[in-house]
Amino acid sequence: MLEAEELKRRIEAARTLRGLKQTELAALLAEDGLGKSDLGRIERGDMTMQRIHRDAIARHLGVPDEWLTEPDVDTIVRPASPTQLDRLEAMLAAVVAHLGIELPASSSLVETDEMLKAQAEAKRRAREHAEPRRRRKK
């Protein structure tokens, strides 16, 4: 099972690829009979994701169930055919473009995942560092 922060990051990445906002995905889940607040609670780690949630989220995001449970990304994205590899590379390029980052041409999916984690952590630290300054200026 994934930690809440990793699960949130993966749901956000898949939502970004599908062009869905959190509220839009939550509405789709509500149409399936799930609670409107379930998605937010799952992403925050306030609620354990049940199989019914996982199945619905995966279906609406067009990802395998394992995307929401398997810690090792490479076991999920190992392509079965050249067509799937092309699709994965296109998806990765879309996420990278959306985040506005540049990757070395030889990046593997694991290296890319690690780079994205490091950049997210750097942004979080920068926000935390900037927060006390904002408070002092007020």
Secondary structure, DSSP 8 states (H G I E B T S, - for coil): ---HHHHHHHHHHHHHHHT--HHHHHHHHHHTT--TTHHHHHHHTSS---HHHHHHHHHHHT--GGGGT-S-HHHHH--SSHHHHHHHHHHHHHHHHHHT----TT--HHHHHHHHHHHHHHHHHHHHHHHHHHHHH-
